Amino acid sequence: MKLVCAPGDHAFTEDGSLNVVLYGQPQASIGARSARGGAGQAAMNHILRERLLAAPRAWDFLSIALAVVTADLAELRSESADGWTRELDLTIAVADPVFWNGQAAALEAALKFLSTDQWRLRFIGGGFQPAPPRDTVFPMEDCVVLLSGGLDSLIGAIDLAAMGKKPLAVSNVVRGDGDNQVAFAQAIGGGLRHLPLNHNANPPWRKEESQRARSLIFIAFGVLAATTLRNYHDGAEVPFYVCENGFIAINPPLTGTRLGSLSTRTVHPEFLNRLRGILSVAGLRINLINPYEHATKGEMLISCKNQPLLKSLAAQSVSCGRYRVFNYHQCGRCVPCQVRRAAFRAWDASLDTTGYVYEPLGKADADHAKFDDVRSVGMAVQEVSSAGLRAWLGPALAYPRMGYAAPIIDLVKRGLDELAALHKHYGVR
């Protein structure tokens, strides 16, 4: 699929490409003009209303992320040759096309790792760059943290506040998460400044559900927010915290059938390291940090620096990969739910008052112990027990920018131990 992504004043042509209005709304077909997608208008409006001044290349990076997330939604995997891998050809309007064309190969490689699709990026001029606002606001926060409404980002924000830091909380708002994001921001550190943004990416037809490239938009929102801080405008490097337990960040394929992007790579160190390189070359003074890259979810709960606050909020958080499918209830059986439940057991099982749709994991039917994700975890635990961790991991850590492997291997073992304890408790066979 080919997409041309540019602001509404771009001279779009009708050559069979999907035209996407960046910072605008999707549009229906008119006469000979085909329907258009849209993305980013709500986020742009919110940033401008706040009178924030972001770096020009941060706006370009956001434009790239909006184009990518729209493409990720627009092309159905079921219509690709192998039912999964897509070929996505994007032309994106930015303010500095010469620079970004020089980074196209690096971006394509990062996106290929993230989604296992084939990406081709080309950059043209005419990208959106707002005029400096009147009476610009320069937030005095000293760092940025993503606040998703999930348990890991909650712990991360609590820990930052407990350490005396003053984070600006940035959220990608989707239905079902917004209330938690607001409540958590208000409860932490006497109330955090909160920037809730929504990419509003909408192709003019039904959407692909897998959304493996969506994490780029989370990072782009945080990067843009970081460049609005007073510290950044004074020449400092700004820490940007993306908080995720290391086991889920690595997300090793549990079985031979869960390969590639069938397991998400949202905060995978290979992906983050590739992004760090791109941001550095772009001159964006952002230090992208996952402080829990060597911690399990259970260890995050146990070591959280404000236990009373965490105990009051933890069960309210959302971890489920199928939360919307089950009408905004957590299923209890997907891999993220199992990791969550195992973490609570490692911490204090009595505090897990979540109310899962499928609670007794050991029940031997297709909805519980025989559900694919439950079986996959059980098979991984059994294989590690019989063949050893290294044999089970295979090439899962064989990426050039993963970093030192030994602590990651140890982390994976501890994460599997937490899952094994969960399965043992429920008698999963």
Summary of the structure (lengths in Angstrom):
residues: 429
radius of gyration: 21.6
end to end distance: 44.0
largest distance: 65.6
contacts: 1454
relative contact order: 0.12
helix: 43%
strand: 14%
